[in-house]
Amino acid sequence: MSVSIFNTKEVQEFLSLASGLTQTAGNDRTKAIVHRLLSDLFKAIDDLNITSDEYWAGVAYVNQLGARSEAGLLSPGLGLDRFLDMRMDAEDEALGIANPTPRTIEGPLYVAGAPEANGFARLDDGKDTAGHTLIMHGTVRGADGKPLPNAKVEVWHANTKGFYSHFDPTGEQQAFNMRRTIMTNAQGGYKFQSIVPVGYGCPPDGPTQALLNQLGRHGNRPAHIHLFVTAPGHRKLTTQINIDGDPLVNDDFAYATRDGLVPPLVERTDEASIKEHGLNGPFAEISFDITLSALVNGVDNQLVDRPRLAA
């Protein structure tokens, strides 16, 4: 039997009680958020006739998600990270702010404190023998279009097994492998040598993939490279590029692909290019220029404060 009690006086008064709205102590913002979320959940139970068995299966799922530390993985998989970016885009549009280099999701695998270099950095340690050498470079420009010396470009990406250092279950990678902080040179340029990353998927036995299976969705990402870019007087840019030619470049389970973030990957085999970059053989090259946006009334109005690993 399906019953509907959400709109009754008893339930509405109970929601206020459970959310702390009847208490003088506590945090008003927290109370408002909890009241709204509880209300939506109560109404969903009513509208969808969610059974007690289904509810407690959900509680067990949340416990599994926490035990596997996959909340940060499920969030982009359900489009929540992308939705937050959509809201920031809408705020910028309302303010008349252009973002020549689009933002996109951060992901859960950043680690603060990567070694710093000036102008150029070698990201990989050379031990991933399956890797194909990559040279990526570009110019960071300010909101006025001029090159920005001493801008900070933080870069991180996965190896050819799809694992990131500090999160690699094989234990093969040393700290900060394929992670660096590059300060742009006097011409606003940055450059790094690494290997072309590969895409990866959610752990097949984990709760994120289990839910995606129920939704009839895959849990795979195309190969990509993450970037944080900061400079005085400008808002921090959180973005990533997808590797051109990856079969999933437009089918990312985390919804991070955006126009302008799939720069061409060019294979270089000529001796002049190889010699120019001080290499011994063919390599892949990506050119990716970055333009930052100015602070809003002196403030980075979209700076995101979230838990991040520091090593």
C-alpha positions as CSV (number, residue, x, y, z in Angstrom):
1,M,0.0,0.0,0.0
2,S,1.2,3.5,-0.9
3,V,0.5,6.3,1.5
4,S,1.3,10.0,1.4
5,I,2.0,11.8,4.7
6,F,4.7,14.4,3.7
7,N,2.3,17.4,3.7
8,T,0.7,16.6,7.0
9,K,1.1,19.0,10.0
10,E,2.7,16.2,12.0
11,V,5.5,15.5,9.5
12,Q,6.2,19.2,8.8
13,E,6.5,19.9,12.5
14,F,8.7,16.8,12.9
15,L,11.0,18.0,10.1
16,S,11.5,21.3,12.0
17,L,12.3,19.4,15.2
18,A,14.7,17.0,13.5
19,S,16.5,19.9,11.7
20,G,17.0,21.9,14.9
21,L,14.8,24.7,13.8
22,T,13.1,24.8,17.2
23,Q,16.5,25.2,19.0
24,T,18.3,28.5,19.7
25,A,21.7,26.8,19.8
26,G,23.5,25.6,16.7
27,N,24.3,27.0,13.2
28,D,21.4,28.5,11.3
29,R,23.0,27.8,7.9
30,T,23.5,24.1,8.8
31,K,19.9,23.9,10.0
32,A,18.5,25.4,6.8
33,I,20.5,22.9,4.6
34,V,19.6,19.9,6.8
35,H,16.0,20.9,6.8
36,R,15.9,21.1,3.0
37,L,17.7,17.9,2.4
38,L,15.6,16.0,5.0
39,S,12.5,17.4,3.4
40,D,13.5,16.3,0.0
41,L,14.3,12.8,1.2
42,F,11.1,12.5,3.2
43,K,9.1,13.6,0.1
44,A,11.0,11.2,-2.2
45,I,10.2,8.4,0.2
46,D,6.5,9.4,0.0
47,D,6.4,10.1,-3.8
48,L,8.4,7.0,-4.8
49,N,7.0,4.7,-2.1
50,I,10.5,3.8,-1.1
51,T,10.3,0.8,1.2
52,S,12.2,0.2,4.4
53,D,14.2,-2.5,2.8
54,E,15.3,0.0,0.0
55,Y,16.1,2.7,2.6
56,W,18.3,0.5,4.7
57,A,20.0,-0.8,1.5
58,G,20.8,2.9,0.9
59,V,22.2,3.3,4.4
60,A,24.5,0.3,3.9
61,Y,25.6,1.8,0.6
62,V,26.6,5.0,2.2
63,N,28.6,3.0,4.7
64,Q,30.4,1.2,1.9
65,L,31.1,4.4,0.1
66,G,32.8,5.8,3.2
67,A,34.7,2.6,3.9
68,R,36.2,2.7,0.4
69,S,36.8,6.5,0.4
70,E,34.8,6.8,-2.8
71,A,32.5,9.7,-2.0
72,G,34.9,12.0,-4.0
73,L,34.6,9.6,-6.9
74,L,30.9,9.2,-6.9
75,S,30.4,13.0,-6.8
76,P,31.7,13.6,-10.3
77,G,30.2,10.4,-11.5
78,L,26.7,11.6,-10.6
79,G,27.4,15.0,-12.2
80,L,27.5,17.0,-9.0
81,D,31.0,18.4,-9.7
82,R,29.9,19.4,-13.2
83,F,26.7,21.0,-11.8
84,L,28.8,23.2,-9.5
85,D,30.9,24.3,-12.5
86,M,27.7,25.0,-14.4
87,R,26.6,27.3,-11.5
88,M,29.9,29.1,-11.5
89,D,29.6,29.5,-15.3
90,A,26.2,31.0,-14.8
91,E,27.5,33.4,-12.2
92,D,30.2,34.6,-14.5
93,E,27.7,35.1,-17.3
94,A,25.5,37.2,-15.1
95,L,28.6,39.3,-14.2
96,G,29.8,39.6,-17.8
97,I,33.0,37.7,-17.1
98,A,34.6,35.7,-19.9
99,N,36.7,32.6,-19.3
100,P,38.8,32.1,-22.5
101,T,40.2,28.9,-20.9
102,P,37.2,26.9,-19.5
103,R,37.1,25.6,-16.0
104,T,36.3,22.0,-15.3
105,I,36.2,19.6,-12.4
106,E,39.2,19.1,-10.1
107,G,38.7,15.4,-9.3
108,P,39.7,13.8,-6.0
109,L,43.4,13.1,-6.5
110,Y,45.3,16.3,-6.2
111,V,48.2,16.4,-3.7
112,A,49.6,19.7,-2.4
113,G,53.3,20.3,-2.1
114,A,54.6,19.0,-5.5
115,P,58.2,20.0,-6.2
116,E,58.6,23.4,-7.9
117,A,60.5,24.3,-11.0
118,N,61.1,27.4,-13.1
119,G,59.8,27.3,-16.7
120,F,60.4,23.6,-17.3
121,A,59.9,20.4,-15.3
122,R,60.3,16.7,-15.9
123,L,57.2,15.1,-14.3
124,D,57.9,11.4,-14.7
125,D,60.8,9.4,-13.2
126,G,61.4,7.4,-16.4
127,K,60.4,4.1,-14.8
128,D,57.2,3.6,-16.6
129,T,58.7,1.9,-19.7
130,A,55.3,1.6,-21.4
131,G,55.1,5.3,-21.6
132,H,55.3,7.4,-24.7
133,T,57.3,10.6,-24.2
134,L,55.1,13.7,-24.0
135,I,56.1,17.4,-24.3
136,M,53.5,19.9,-23.3
137,H,53.9,23.6,-23.3
138,G,52.1,26.9,-23.6
139,T,51.8,30.5,-22.5
140,V,49.9,31.7,-19.5
141,R,48.2,35.1,-20.1
142,G,46.4,37.5,-17.9
143,A,42.9,38.9,-18.3
144,D,44.5,41.7,-20.4
145,G,45.9,39.1,-22.8
146,K,49.5,39.8,-21.9
147,P,51.9,36.9,-20.8
148,L,52.2,36.4,-17.1
149,P,55.7,35.7,-15.7
150,N,55.8,33.8,-12.4
151,A,52.3,32.3,-12.7
152,K,52.0,29.0,-10.9
153,V,51.1,26.0,-13.1
154,E,50.4,22.8,-11.0
155,V,50.2,19.7,-13.1
156,W,49.3,16.1,-12.2
157,H,48.2,13.0,-14.2
158,A,48.1,9.2,-14.1
159,N,50.7,6.7,-15.4
160,T,50.1,4.1,-18.1
161,K,48.2,1.8,-15.7
162,G,45.8,4.6,-14.8
163,F,47.2,5.2,-11.3
164,Y,48.3,8.4,-9.6
165,S,51.2,8.7,-7.3
166,H,50.1,8.7,-3.6
167,F,47.0,6.7,-4.7
168,D,48.8,3.8,-6.5
169,P,47.8,0.4,-5.1
170,T,50.8,-1.2,-6.7
171,G,53.2,0.9,-4.7
172,E,55.3,1.3,-7.8
173,Q,55.3,5.1,-7.9
174,Q,57.5,7.4,-5.7
175,A,56.1,10.5,-4.0
176,F,55.1,13.2,-6.5
177,N,55.7,11.1,-9.6
178,M,54.0,12.9,-12.5
179,R,53.2,15.9,-10.2
180,R,55.0,19.2,-10.5
181,T,54.5,22.9,-9.9
182,I,56.0,25.0,-12.7
183,M,56.5,28.8,-12.4
184,T,56.2,30.4,-15.8
185,N,59.3,32.1,-17.3
186,A,59.7,35.8,-18.2
187,Q,57.6,35.3,-21.3
188,G,54.8,33.6,-19.4
189,G,55.8,30.2,-20.8
190,Y,55.6,26.8,-19.1
191,K,56.8,23.4,-20.4
192,F,57.1,19.9,-19.1
193,Q,58.2,16.5,-20.2
194,S,56.3,13.4,-19.1
195,I,54.6,10.5,-20.7
196,V,51.2,10.3,-22.3
197,P,48.7,9.2,-19.6
198,V,46.0,6.6,-20.2
199,G,42.4,6.6,-19.1
200,Y,41.1,4.6,-16.2
201,G,38.0,3.4,-14.6
202,C,36.3,3.2,-11.2
203,P,37.3,0.2,-9.1
204,P,35.2,-2.6,-10.6
205,D,34.4,-4.0,-7.1
206,G,33.7,-0.6,-5.5
207,P,30.4,1.1,-4.6
208,T,30.7,3.8,-7.2
209,Q,30.8,1.3,-10.1
210,A,28.0,-0.8,-8.4
211,L,25.7,2.2,-8.6
212,L,26.7,3.1,-12.1
213,N,25.9,-0.5,-13.1
214,Q,22.4,0.1,-11.7
215,L,22.2,3.2,-13.9
216,G,23.4,1.3,-17.0
217,R,26.4,3.5,-17.2
218,H,30.2,2.9,-17.5
219,G,32.7,4.3,-15.0
220,N,35.6,5.1,-17.3
221,R,37.5,8.3,-18.0
222,P,39.5,9.3,-21.1
223,A,43.2,10.0,-20.6
224,H,43.6,13.5,-19.2
225,I,46.0,16.0,-17.5
226,H,44.9,18.1,-14.5
227,L,45.9,21.8,-14.0
228,F,45.7,24.4,-11.3
229,V,46.9,27.8,-12.6
230,T,47.2,30.9,-10.3
231,A,48.7,34.3,-10.5
232,P,48.5,37.6,-8.5
233,G,45.4,39.6,-9.4
234,H,43.7,36.7,-11.1
235,R,41.2,34.0,-10.1
236,K,42.6,30.5,-9.7
237,L,41.8,28.3,-12.7
238,T,40.9,24.7,-12.1
239,T,40.9,22.7,-15.4
240,Q,42.1,19.7,-17.2
241,I,42.7,18.7,-20.8
242,N,41.7,15.4,-22.4
243,I,44.1,13.6,-24.7
244,D,43.0,14.0,-28.3
245,G,42.1,10.7,-29.9
246,D,41.1,8.9,-26.8
247,P,37.9,6.9,-27.6
248,L,36.2,8.2,-24.5
249,V,37.1,11.9,-25.1
250,N,33.5,12.8,-25.4
251,D,32.1,10.0,-23.1
252,D,33.7,10.8,-19.7
253,F,31.8,9.3,-16.8
254,A,32.8,12.4,-14.8
255,Y,31.5,14.9,-17.4
256,A,34.8,16.9,-17.5
257,T,35.1,17.3,-21.2
258,R,34.5,20.8,-22.5
259,D,35.1,22.7,-25.8
260,G,38.5,24.2,-25.7
261,L,40.0,21.5,-23.5
262,V,41.0,18.9,-26.1
263,P,44.1,20.3,-27.7
264,P,45.6,18.5,-30.6
265,L,48.2,15.8,-29.8
266,V,50.9,15.9,-32.5
267,E,53.3,13.0,-33.1
268,R,56.8,14.3,-33.8
269,T,59.3,12.0,-35.6
270,D,61.5,14.5,-37.4
271,E,65.1,15.0,-36.2
272,A,64.7,18.8,-35.9
273,S,61.9,18.5,-33.4
274,I,63.6,15.7,-31.5
275,K,66.8,17.7,-31.2
276,E,64.9,20.9,-30.3
277,H,63.6,19.3,-27.1
278,G,66.7,17.4,-26.2
279,L,65.2,14.0,-26.8
280,N,66.5,10.7,-28.3
281,G,63.4,9.6,-30.3
282,P,59.9,10.3,-31.4
283,F,57.5,12.0,-29.0
284,A,54.0,13.5,-28.7
285,E,53.5,17.2,-28.4
286,I,50.7,19.3,-27.0
287,S,50.5,23.0,-27.1
288,F,48.0,24.5,-24.7
289,D,47.8,28.2,-23.9
290,I,46.0,29.4,-20.8
291,T,44.2,32.7,-20.1
292,L,43.2,33.6,-16.6
293,S,40.3,35.9,-15.5
294,A,40.7,38.9,-13.2
295,L,39.7,39.0,-9.5
296,V,36.2,40.4,-8.9
297,N,36.4,43.5,-6.8
298,G,39.8,42.3,-5.6
299,V,38.4,38.9,-4.6
300,D,38.5,35.4,-6.1
301,N,34.8,34.9,-5.9
302,Q,34.9,31.3,-7.0
303,L,37.8,29.9,-5.0
304,V,36.9,26.4,-3.8
305,D,37.9,25.2,-0.3
306,R,37.7,21.5,-0.1
307,P,39.7,18.7,1.7
308,R,42.9,17.9,-0.2
309,L,45.8,15.6,0.5
310,A,49.1,17.2,1.4
311,A,52.3,15.1,1.5
